[in-house]
Amino acid sequence: MSGVRVLVGTHKGAFVMTSDAKRKQWDISGPHFTGWDVYHIKGSPVNPNRIYAAQNTGWFGQIIQRSDDGGKTWNPVGNKFAYEGTTGQHLWYDGTPRPWEFKRVWHLEPSLTDPDLVYAGVEDAALFRSTDGGQNWEELPALRQHETAPKWAPGAGGMCLHTILLDKNHPDRMFIAISSAGVFKSEDAGKTWRPANKGLHSEGIPDPNAEVGHCVHRIAMHPSRPDTLFMQNCVSTAAAPVATIGRR
């Protein structure tokens, strides 16, 4: 695929914007899924014509859509997101315990090597995986079952897993971010996790240097130096080498 493509999710649907390398003129396709909130839309690095989208409304709930022709046509795929085993509890806004309850998908992250492998970050915070192009979803439960999970609480937008990062140089390395729990790191493709919030200082929580409880808004990986991550949270923006992320 030549040129530039930008995939945009909005409260009024999804848009596919394309341009040449100069980016002076743009062709805009959409809105797709008119009237739906599109929480995330992303294409496969392996097959750019494969695009996944997470749409949601208060009336009809959650739907995962997939396109195999670059966004010209769409088809709904699997939409069953079931937590594995006992769900357990997390903290509510007022500090009382609340059971996990699925609400919506916030993030879709296609594999760097397999167009049929895609990860989903959901609210209430958990990580799911599909190996058949989104037709079926299974939870990777180790994250939700982490020993710190009972201390997690929602941010203003809910307790959402809103970011998933895959490392092209380390196939089993993953980072995720949860509002408001913080960043977690896995070195074994999601089988085990550890907090990666060392060095953060978050005002407004009982312990500003706590292991979890940080309201991370977004993390990003440097495209040419994947050992460097960037983070934006409620009070600051920061960068750190991966070597320091996740130490305990």
Backbone as CSV, one residue per row, in Angstrom:
resi,resn,N_x,N_y,N_z,CA_x,CA_y,CA_z,C_x,C_y,C_z
1,MET,0.851,-1.193,0.000,0.000,0.000,0.000,0.883,1.238,0.000
2,SER,0.762,2.110,-1.030,1.551,3.326,-1.123,0.800,4.463,-0.450
3,GLY,1.529,5.545,-0.156,0.891,6.702,0.433,0.675,6.548,1.921
4,VAL,-0.269,7.324,2.448,-0.542,7.406,3.880,-2.012,7.105,4.122
5,ARG,-2.291,6.347,5.183,-3.672,6.081,5.578,-3.836,6.383,7.056
6,VAL,-4.892,7.089,7.403,-5.222,7.386,8.792,-6.606,6.820,9.079
7,LEU,-6.707,6.006,10.107,-7.981,5.418,10.529,-8.466,6.176,11.749
8,VAL,-9.708,6.663,11.704,-10.216,7.562,12.736,-11.523,7.020,13.303
9,GLY,-11.565,6.873,14.635,-12.799,6.504,15.316,-13.352,7.703,16.057
10,THR,-14.662,7.955,15.929,-15.290,9.125,16.544,-16.626,8.729,17.162
11,HIS,-17.292,9.706,17.789,-18.641,9.494,18.321,-19.670,9.338,17.199
12,LYS,-19.292,9.693,15.992,-20.240,9.676,14.873,-19.881,8.630,13.824
13,GLY,-19.043,7.667,14.183,-18.659,6.627,13.251,-17.173,6.603,12.994
14,ALA,-16.778,5.828,11.970,-15.369,5.667,11.617,-15.102,6.274,10.251
15,PHE,-13.862,6.743,10.065,-13.451,7.341,8.801,-12.117,6.745,8.372
16,VAL,-11.971,6.541,7.056,-10.713,6.086,6.474,-10.194,7.219,5.596
17,MET,-9.055,7.785,5.967,-8.488,8.937,5.267,-7.195,8.513,4.580
18,THR,-7.058,8.816,3.302,-5.873,8.421,2.542,-5.305,9.616,1.789
19,SER,-3.976,9.582,1.614,-3.291,10.644,0.897,-1.994,10.100,0.325
20,ASP,-1.350,10.903,-0.528,-0.019,10.529,-0.990,1.004,10.997,0.043
21,ALA,2.286,10.802,-0.256,3.329,11.103,0.716,3.396,12.586,1.072
22,LYS,2.903,13.476,0.201,2.949,14.911,0.486,1.872,15.337,1.480
23,ARG,0.798,14.593,1.576,-0.289,14.829,2.532,-0.960,16.191,2.356
24,LYS,-1.034,16.672,1.131,-1.709,17.944,0.872,-3.180,17.761,0.543
25,GLN,-3.503,16.677,-0.120,-4.888,16.370,-0.475,-5.277,15.034,0.146
26,TRP,-6.485,14.970,0.696,-6.939,13.758,1.367,-8.263,13.284,0.791
27,ASP,-8.389,11.991,0.645,-9.672,11.359,0.331,-10.230,10.784,1.625
28,ILE,-11.487,11.099,1.910,-12.102,10.678,3.166,-13.280,9.758,2.871
29,SER,-13.202,8.554,3.392,-14.281,7.571,3.268,-14.991,7.465,4.608
30,GLY,-16.320,7.618,4.583,-17.078,7.525,5.821,-18.115,8.629,5.913
31,PRO,-18.872,8.660,6.990,-18.670,7.803,8.158,-19.171,6.375,7.950
32,HIS,-18.385,5.424,8.441,-18.821,4.043,8.545,-19.452,3.858,9.931
33,PHE,-20.525,3.058,10.002,-21.251,2.835,11.262,-21.807,4.157,11.792
34,THR,-22.518,4.886,10.928,-23.036,6.204,11.284,-23.861,6.158,12.568
35,GLY,-23.539,7.088,13.471,-24.280,7.196,14.717,-23.756,6.328,15.843
36,TRP,-22.743,5.506,15.559,-22.151,4.647,16.587,-20.853,5.274,17.098
37,ASP,-20.589,5.080,18.396,-19.266,5.385,18.924,-18.295,4.322,18.428
38,VAL,-17.214,4.728,17.828,-16.157,3.800,17.417,-14.958,4.055,18.330
39,TYR,-14.771,3.146,19.285,-13.741,3.335,20.290,-12.336,3.124,19.726
40,HIS,-12.210,2.236,18.737,-10.891,2.025,18.154,-11.049,1.378,16.783
41,ILE,-10.120,1.717,15.896,-10.069,1.112,14.564,-8.602,0.987,14.182
42,LYS,-8.207,-0.196,13.736,-6.792,-0.405,13.426,-6.617,-1.475,12.362
43,GLY,-5.625,-1.264,11.491,-5.331,-2.206,10.429,-4.217,-3.162,10.800
44,SER,-4.197,-4.299,10.121,-3.156,-5.298,10.339,-1.863,-4.864,9.664
45,PRO,-0.732,-4.894,10.380,0.554,-4.580,9.742,0.929,-5.601,8.672
46,VAL,0.407,-6.810,8.790,0.730,-7.874,7.845,-0.101,-7.749,6.572
47,ASN,-1.383,-7.437,6.724,-2.305,-7.288,5.607,-3.085,-5.994,5.803
48,PRO,-2.631,-4.869,5.241,-3.282,-3.575,5.482,-4.753,-3.527,5.084
49,ASN,-5.191,-4.420,4.215,-6.614,-4.457,3.861,-7.479,-5.022,4.989
50,ARG,-6.865,-5.699,5.934,-7.585,-6.235,7.096,-7.640,-5.146,8.175
51,ILE,-8.847,-4.673,8.460,-9.053,-3.627,9.466,-10.073,-4.124,10.487
52,TYR,-9.791,-3.875,11.752,-10.706,-4.210,12.836,-11.254,-2.920,13.452
53,ALA,-12.525,-2.938,13.853,-13.144,-1.771,14.486,-14.021,-2.226,15.644
54,ALA,-13.989,-1.440,16.730,-14.829,-1.699,17.897,-15.871,-0.600,17.993
55,GLN,-17.128,-0.948,17.746,-18.201,0.035,17.808,-19.109,-0.271,18.998
56,ASN,-19.758,0.792,19.524,-20.555,0.622,20.728,-21.616,1.713,20.804
57,THR,-22.798,1.354,21.286,-23.814,2.343,21.646,-24.501,1.899,22.925
58,GLY,-25.115,2.861,23.602,-25.866,2.539,24.804,-27.103,1.720,24.527
59,TRP,-27.582,1.759,23.285,-28.794,1.013,22.932,-28.489,-0.426,22.543
60,PHE,-27.478,-0.611,21.701,-27.233,-1.929,21.105,-25.975,-2.611,21.619
61,GLY,-25.193,-1.916,22.440,-24.026,-2.549,23.040,-22.835,-2.613,22.123
62,GLN,-22.038,-3.671,22.305,-20.734,-3.817,21.667,-20.809,-4.673,20.407
63,ILE,-20.150,-4.214,19.333,-20.016,-5.011,18.105,-18.598,-4.845,17.570
64,ILE,-17.966,-5.958,17.224,-16.669,-5.936,16.545,-16.913,-6.107,15.048
65,GLN,-16.344,-5.214,14.253,-16.470,-5.259,12.800,-15.097,-5.529,12.187
66,ARG,-15.128,-6.187,11.016,-13.885,-6.462,10.295,-14.070,-6.168,8.817
67,SER,-13.069,-5.544,8.243,-13.038,-5.324,6.798,-11.842,-6.058,6.217
68,ASP,-12.034,-6.663,5.041,-10.935,-7.332,4.345,-10.597,-6.652,3.024
69,ASP,-11.163,-5.450,2.826,-10.884,-4.723,1.591,-10.548,-3.253,1.876
70,GLY,-9.852,-3.028,2.973,-9.391,-1.682,3.280,-10.461,-0.719,3.754
71,GLY,-11.597,-1.237,4.209,-12.658,-0.392,4.733,-13.791,-0.118,3.773
72,LYS,-13.756,-0.730,2.583,-14.851,-0.525,1.625,-16.118,-1.219,2.097
73,THR,-15.971,-2.423,2.630,-17.105,-3.168,3.177,-16.716,-3.725,4.540
74,TRP,-17.737,-3.980,5.373,-17.518,-4.444,6.738,-18.468,-5.586,7.062
75,ASN,-18.010,-6.455,7.946,-18.847,-7.546,8.433,-18.629,-7.723,9.935
76,PRO,-19.710,-7.911,10.705,-19.540,-8.193,12.131,-18.917,-9.567,12.331
77,VAL,-18.052,-9.660,13.323,-17.417,-10.945,13.644,-17.811,-11.317,15.071
78,GLY,-16.975,-12.086,15.754,-17.343,-12.564,17.077,-17.476,-11.433,18.091
79,ASN,-18.466,-11.566,18.970,-18.747,-10.492,19.906,-18.966,-11.013,21.318
80,LYS,-18.495,-12.221,21.596,-18.666,-12.795,22.933,-17.357,-12.634,23.711
81,PHE,-17.426,-11.825,24.761,-16.269,-11.590,25.627,-16.646,-12.047,27.035
82,ALA,-16.201,-13.231,27.395,-16.553,-13.834,28.682,-15.305,-13.969,29.538
83,TYR,-15.343,-13.431,30.756,-14.229,-13.596,31.668,-14.082,-15.064,32.043
84,GLU,-12.845,-15.499,32.178,-12.577,-16.897,32.504,-12.609,-17.111,34.021
85,GLY,-13.386,-18.117,34.454,-13.424,-18.477,35.868,-14.119,-17.432,36.718
86,THR,-13.767,-17.402,37.997,-14.336,-16.452,38.938,-13.828,-15.053,38.624
87,THR,-14.735,-14.103,38.514,-14.329,-12.766,38.073,-13.600,-11.995,39.167
88,GLY,-13.936,-12.226,40.427,-13.308,-11.450,41.487,-13.891,-10.047,41.563
89,GLN,-13.236,-9.183,42.365,-13.730,-7.826,42.586,-12.608,-6.807,42.441
90,HIS,-13.013,-5.579,42.117,-12.110,-4.438,42.094,-12.760,-3.325,42.909
91,LEU,-12.071,-2.216,43.055,-12.624,-1.093,43.805,-13.505,-0.217,42.923
92,TRP,-14.555,0.325,43.521,-15.418,1.288,42.839,-14.936,2.693,43.182
93,TYR,-15.592,3.710,42.632,-15.169,5.085,42.867,-15.145,5.444,44.351
94,ASP,-16.079,4.896,45.098,-16.168,5.222,46.519,-15.342,4.289,47.401
95,GLY,-14.553,3.403,46.782,-13.696,2.503,47.537,-14.337,1.201,47.945
96,THR,-15.600,0.984,47.571,-16.268,-0.273,47.886,-15.958,-1.305,46.811
97,PRO,-15.981,-2.600,47.156,-15.694,-3.638,46.148,-16.829,-3.772,45.149
98,ARG,-16.455,-4.078,43.910,-17.432,-4.216,42.822,-16.975,-5.363,41.917
99,PRO,-17.868,-6.290,41.529,-17.448,-7.388,40.654,-17.129,-6.903,39.243
100,TRP,-16.215,-7.621,38.576,-15.905,-7.329,37.179,-17.155,-7.497,36.325
101,GLU,-17.362,-6.569,35.382,-18.494,-6.631,34.466,-18.065,-6.101,33.102
102,PHE,-18.228,-6.912,32.066,-17.849,-6.473,30.727,-18.791,-5.373,30.251
103,LYS,-18.194,-4.309,29.666,-18.989,-3.200,29.150,-18.726,-2.936,27.672
104,ARG,-17.456,-2.872,27.287,-17.138,-2.535,25.887,-15.668,-2.822,25.604
105,VAL,-15.323,-2.799,24.308,-13.930,-2.928,23.862,-13.373,-1.538,23.601
106,TRP,-12.224,-1.257,24.197,-11.573,0.036,24.039,-10.435,0.005,23.031
107,HIS,-9.806,-1.139,22.845,-8.592,-1.171,22.014,-8.516,-2.510,21.289
108,LEU,-8.125,-2.452,20.016,-7.863,-3.639,19.209,-6.433,-3.535,18.677
109,GLU,-5.639,-4.573,18.915,-4.240,-4.545,18.489,-3.924,-5.779,17.658
110,PRO,-3.888,-5.641,16.322,-3.527,-6.778,15.476,-2.077,-7.200,15.675
111,SER,-1.831,-8.488,15.491,-0.483,-9.033,15.597,0.441,-8.412,14.550
112,LEU,1.722,-8.365,14.869,2.719,-7.859,13.933,3.100,-8.881,12.873
113,THR,2.660,-10.141,13.042,3.102,-11.211,12.142,1.965,-12.060,11.571
114,ASP,0.766,-11.983,12.145,-0.335,-12.872,11.762,-1.623,-12.062,11.648
115,PRO,-2.204,-11.919,10.458,-3.404,-11.089,10.305,-4.625,-11.635,11.031
116,ASP,-4.621,-12.916,11.392,-5.760,-13.502,12.097,-5.643,-13.409,13.613
117,LEU,-4.482,-12.983,14.114,-4.275,-12.843,15.549,-4.473,-11.382,15.940
118,VAL,-5.389,-11.148,16.878,-5.684,-9.787,17.307,-6.018,-9.807,18.793
119,TYR,-5.582,-8.760,19.488,-5.830,-8.624,20.925,-6.870,-7.533,21.152
120,ALA,-7.624,-7.674,22.236,-8.637,-6.684,22.589,-8.492,-6.304,24.052
121,GLY,-8.461,-5.003,24.315,-8.492,-4.489,25.676,-9.891,-4.001,25.988
122,VAL,-10.437,-4.397,27.133,-11.849,-4.154,27.406,-12.039,-3.425,28.738
123,GLU,-13.262,-3.019,28.956,-13.759,-2.490,30.221,-14.881,-3.426,30.696
124,ASP,-14.840,-3.879,31.944,-13.846,-3.702,32.972,-12.556,-4.409,32.567
125,ALA,-11.432,-3.840,33.029,-10.119,-4.113,32.478,-9.770,-5.594,32.398
126,ALA,-9.520,-6.054,31.174,-9.056,-7.421,30.906,-8.514,-7.462,29.492
127,LEU,-7.735,-8.511,29.206,-7.122,-8.689,27.892,-7.665,-9.954,27.242
128,PHE,-8.134,-9.813,25.996,-8.661,-10.936,25.228,-7.834,-11.121,23.963
129,ARG,-7.953,-12.329,23.378,-7.207,-12.664,22.168,-8.091,-13.475,21.232
130,SER,-7.950,-13.196,19.938,-8.589,-14.013,18.907,-7.518,-14.523,17.958
131,THR,-7.591,-15.784,17.593,-6.632,-16.365,16.647,-7.273,-16.685,15.301
132,ASP,-8.545,-16.285,15.134,-9.256,-16.581,13.887,-9.914,-15.338,13.294
133,GLY,-9.173,-14.225,13.345,-9.671,-13.015,12.710,-10.841,-12.361,13.417
134,GLY,-10.959,-12.583,14.721,-12.021,-11.950,15.484,-13.298,-12.745,15.609
135,GLN,-13.326,-13.951,15.061,-14.547,-14.751,15.144,-14.823,-15.244,16.561
136,ASN,-13.766,-15.598,17.280,-13.897,-16.106,18.646,-12.856,-15.430,19.523
137,TRP,-13.247,-15.175,20.784,-12.381,-14.468,21.716,-12.194,-15.274,22.990
138,GLU,-10.961,-15.293,23.486,-10.654,-15.931,24.761,-9.881,-14.960,25.626
139,GLU,-10.161,-14.978,26.920,-9.427,-14.098,27.812,-8.044,-14.667,28.110
140,LEU,-7.071,-13.778,28.254,-5.784,-14.127,28.842,-5.884,-13.713,30.308
141,PRO,-6.309,-14.615,31.190,-6.790,-14.225,32.520,-5.718,-13.804,33.507
142,ALA,-4.458,-14.083,33.216,-3.406,-13.783,34.196,-3.372,-12.306,34.571
143,LEU,-3.716,-11.418,33.643,-3.702,-9.991,33.952,-4.790,-9.648,34.976
144,ARG,-6.020,-10.043,34.693,-7.126,-9.732,35.602,-6.969,-10.430,36.945
145,GLN,-6.243,-11.535,36.958,-6.028,-12.284,38.192,-4.736,-11.884,38.905
146,HIS,-4.115,-10.797,38.460,-2.900,-10.335,39.120,-3.195,-10.001,40.579
147,GLU,-2.215,-10.170,41.435,-2.416,-9.982,42.873,-2.830,-8.562,43.240
148,THR,-2.537,-7.595,42.366,-2.922,-6.208,42.655,-4.320,-5.862,42.170
149,ALA,-4.973,-6.744,41.407,-6.250,-6.418,40.771,-7.327,-5.966,41.746
150,PRO,-7.438,-6.527,42.948,-8.467,-6.037,43.876,-8.298,-4.572,44.255
151,LYS,-7.112,-3.979,43.982,-6.872,-2.580,44.297,-7.150,-1.654,43.112
152,TRP,-7.426,-2.220,41.934,-7.686,-1.384,40.762,-9.018,-0.669,40.922
153,ALA,-9.111,0.534,40.360,-10.340,1.323,40.410,-10.505,2.073,39.094
154,PRO,-11.721,2.437,38.732,-11.934,3.131,37.462,-11.465,4.571,37.496
155,GLY,-11.052,5.071,36.331,-10.843,6.488,36.144,-12.161,7.123,35.734
156,ALA,-12.106,8.372,35.301,-13.338,9.082,34.956,-14.090,8.418,33.806
157,GLY,-13.355,7.739,32.918,-13.998,7.088,31.784,-14.298,5.624,31.991
158,GLY,-14.068,5.125,33.203,-14.280,3.712,33.473,-12.966,3.000,33.701
159,MET,-13.038,1.747,34.143,-11.822,0.966,34.382,-11.485,0.196,33.099
160,CYS,-10.801,0.892,32.215,-10.625,0.391,30.855,-9.170,0.055,30.563
161,LEU,-8.975,-1.033,29.845,-7.678,-1.360,29.269,-7.660,-0.710,27.889
162,HIS,-6.999,0.441,27.785,-7.126,1.278,26.598,-5.916,1.256,25.677
163,THR,-4.818,0.586,26.082,-3.631,0.556,25.232,-2.974,-0.817,25.299
164,ILE,-2.591,-1.340,24.149,-1.820,-2.578,24.042,-0.647,-2.304,23.104
165,LEU,0.566,-2.603,23.555,1.756,-2.430,22.727,2.455,-3.772,22.532
166,LEU,2.861,-4.046,21.298,3.626,-5.247,20.951,5.013,-4.814,20.486
167,ASP,6.022,-5.560,20.880,7.411,-5.209,20.584,7.904,-6.041,19.404
168,LYS,8.244,-5.382,18.296,8.669,-6.108,17.093,9.986,-6.842,17.297
169,ASN,10.808,-6.388,18.247,12.097,-7.033,18.504,12.023,-8.156,19.522
170,HIS,10.930,-8.225,20.253,10.732,-9.257,21.280,9.301,-9.762,21.156
171,PRO,9.064,-10.832,20.390,7.699,-11.275,20.074,6.828,-11.571,21.284
172,ASP,7.403,-11.963,22.413,6.609,-12.301,23.590,6.438,-11.127,24.548
173,ARG,7.002,-9.981,24.214,6.907,-8.825,25.116,5.670,-7.997,24.789
174,MET,4.891,-7.682,25.819,3.692,-6.866,25.669,3.635,-5.849,26.803
175,PHE,3.059,-4.690,26.491,2.729,-3.699,27.507,1.248,-3.368,27.371
176,ILE,0.587,-3.156,28.502,-0.804,-2.691,28.473,-0.927,-1.546,29.478
177,ALA,-1.946,-0.705,29.285,-2.214,0.383,30.221,-3.686,0.376,30.594
178,ILE,-3.936,0.573,31.885,-5.284,0.557,32.444,-5.512,1.846,33.214
179,SER,-6.660,2.458,32.982,-7.075,3.607,33.772,-8.138,3.142,34.772
180,SER,-7.877,3.262,36.095,-6.661,3.831,36.641,-5.963,2.794,37.530
181,ALA,-5.198,1.952,36.878,-4.354,0.987,37.575,-2.890,1.231,37.235
182,GLY,-2.610,1.526,35.954,-1.249,1.798,35.538,-0.829,0.941,34.365
183,VAL,0.475,0.807,34.194,1.069,0.038,33.101,1.523,-1.313,33.638
184,PHE,1.308,-2.366,32.823,1.771,-3.706,33.167,2.551,-4.268,31.985
185,LYS,3.519,-5.128,32.310,4.436,-5.674,31.307,4.441,-7.193,31.378
186,SER,4.445,-7.836,30.201,4.575,-9.290,30.111,5.741,-9.621,29.194
187,GLU,6.519,-10.626,29.566,7.622,-11.107,28.733,7.329,-12.487,28.154
188,ASP,6.110,-12.995,28.376,5.766,-14.343,27.910,4.404,-14.383,27.232
189,ALA,4.129,-13.344,26.430,2.913,-13.274,25.611,1.636,-13.301,26.441
190,GLY,1.686,-12.722,27.632,0.480,-12.581,28.426,0.224,-13.660,29.447
191,LYS,1.172,-14.575,29.619,0.978,-15.641,30.616,1.180,-15.121,32.036
192,THR,2.110,-14.180,32.201,2.348,-13.555,33.495,2.560,-12.056,33.277
193,TRP,2.307,-11.281,34.344,2.408,-9.828,34.256,3.039,-9.259,35.523
194,ARG,3.628,-8.075,35.375,4.092,-7.344,36.536,3.878,-5.849,36.298
195,PRO,3.616,-5.079,37.364,3.431,-3.633,37.193,4.697,-2.986,36.633
196,ALA,4.506,-1.948,35.842,5.630,-1.239,35.222,5.459,0.256,35.461
197,ASN,5.338,0.633,36.729,5.053,2.020,37.086,6.149,2.654,37.937
198,LYS,7.308,2.012,37.981,8.412,2.516,38.792,8.805,3.923,38.335
199,GLY,8.898,4.835,39.305,9.301,6.194,39.000,8.156,7.167,38.816
200,LEU,6.913,6.654,38.679,5.775,7.553,38.545,5.452,8.194,39.886
201,HIS,4.960,9.402,39.828,4.479,10.099,41.017,3.127,10.694,40.646
202,SER,2.059,10.178,41.241,0.703,10.609,40.896,0.060,11.280,42.101
203,GLU,-0.098,12.592,42.012,-0.792,13.302,43.076,-2.267,12.919,43.072
204,GLY,-2.873,12.917,44.237,-4.301,12.638,44.322,-4.631,11.215,44.689
205,ILE,-3.628,10.342,44.812,-3.887,8.991,45.305,-3.211,8.868,46.671
206,PRO,-3.714,7.975,47.534,-3.193,7.907,48.911,-1.674,7.789,48.991
207,ASP,-1.093,6.963,48.141,0.360,6.826,48.084,0.812,7.237,46.686
208,PRO,1.369,8.430,46.524,1.728,8.902,45.173,2.796,8.061,44.494
209,ASN,3.479,7.201,45.236,4.490,6.320,44.659,4.044,4.863,44.666
210,ALA,2.741,4.634,44.693,2.196,3.282,44.795,2.533,2.450,43.570
211,GLU,2.512,1.133,43.759,2.788,0.209,42.661,1.685,0.257,41.613
212,VAL,0.433,0.388,42.048,-0.702,0.508,41.133,-1.591,1.653,41.616
213,GLY,-2.527,2.049,40.747,-3.446,3.127,41.077,-3.229,4.381,40.258
214,HIS,-2.293,4.344,39.310,-1.967,5.506,38.492,-2.935,5.608,37.311
215,CYS,-3.424,6.821,37.060,-4.377,7.014,35.966,-3.613,7.325,34.680
216,VAL,-3.136,6.287,34.039,-2.396,6.420,32.778,-3.397,6.606,31.641
217,HIS,-3.200,7.630,30.850,-4.102,7.904,29.741,-3.669,7.220,28.444
218,ARG,-2.366,7.080,28.279,-1.875,6.505,27.020,-0.396,6.176,27.161
219,ILE,0.053,5.104,26.525,1.474,4.838,26.357,1.730,4.589,24.873
220,ALA,2.934,4.892,24.439,3.311,4.711,23.038,4.747,4.232,22.969
221,MET,5.047,3.491,21.925,6.386,2.944,21.712,7.055,3.682,20.561
222,HIS,8.306,4.052,20.751,9.053,4.732,19.687,9.135,3.801,18.477
223,PRO,8.765,4.269,17.270,8.694,3.370,16.114,10.015,2.764,15.681
224,SER,11.121,3.487,15.864,12.422,2.952,15.458,13.289,2.519,16.638
225,ARG,12.874,2.901,17.849,13.595,2.489,19.053,12.584,1.906,20.046
226,PRO,12.139,0.674,19.815,11.076,0.111,20.649,11.448,-0.082,22.108
227,ASP,12.727,0.120,22.444,13.108,0.061,23.848,12.762,1.348,24.598
228,THR,12.224,2.343,23.877,11.813,3.588,24.514,10.294,3.717,24.465
229,LEU,9.687,3.950,25.630,8.250,4.154,25.735,7.954,5.571,26.191
230,PHE,6.785,6.055,25.794,6.297,7.355,26.228,4.964,7.164,26.949
231,MET,4.718,7.970,27.970,3.491,7.869,28.754,2.901,9.249,28.998
232,GLN,1.571,9.328,28.909,0.859,10.527,29.308,-0.162,10.128,30.359
233,ASN,-0.151,10.818,31.511,-1.136,10.527,32.548,-1.804,11.817,32.989
234,CYS,-2.476,11.801,34.132,-3.259,12.957,34.569,-2.416,14.202,34.798
235,VAL,-1.155,14.012,35.166,-0.373,15.167,35.601,0.869,15.435,34.763
236,SER,1.262,14.511,33.873,2.534,14.735,33.183,2.659,13.837,31.968
237,THR,3.722,14.082,31.200,4.149,13.214,30.119,5.578,12.789,30.405
238,ALA,5.897,11.517,30.166,7.225,11.017,30.514,7.707,10.036,29.471
239,ALA,9.021,9.818,29.451,9.626,8.806,28.589,10.578,7.985,29.431
240,ALA,10.708,6.699,29.076,11.608,5.832,29.829,12.084,4.700,28.943
241,PRO,13.335,4.243,29.137,13.797,3.043,28.428,13.134,1.811,29.001
242,VAL,12.881,0.806,28.149,12.239,-0.416,28.590,13.020,-1.086,29.714
243,ALA,14.328,-0.897,29.734,15.137,-1.538,30.771,14.706,-1.144,32.168
244,THR,14.091,0.040,32.303,13.630,0.472,33.628,12.153,0.217,33.842
245,ILE,11.430,-0.163,32.774,9.993,-0.389,32.890,9.735,-1.773,33.454
246,GLY,9.011,-1.819,34.527,8.611,-3.103,35.073,9.518,-3.653,36.139
247,ARG,10.551,-2.934,36.537,11.372,-3.391,37.655,10.560,-3.315,38.944
248,ARG,10.811,-4.235,39.831,10.092,-4.246,41.108,11.093,-4.375,42.239
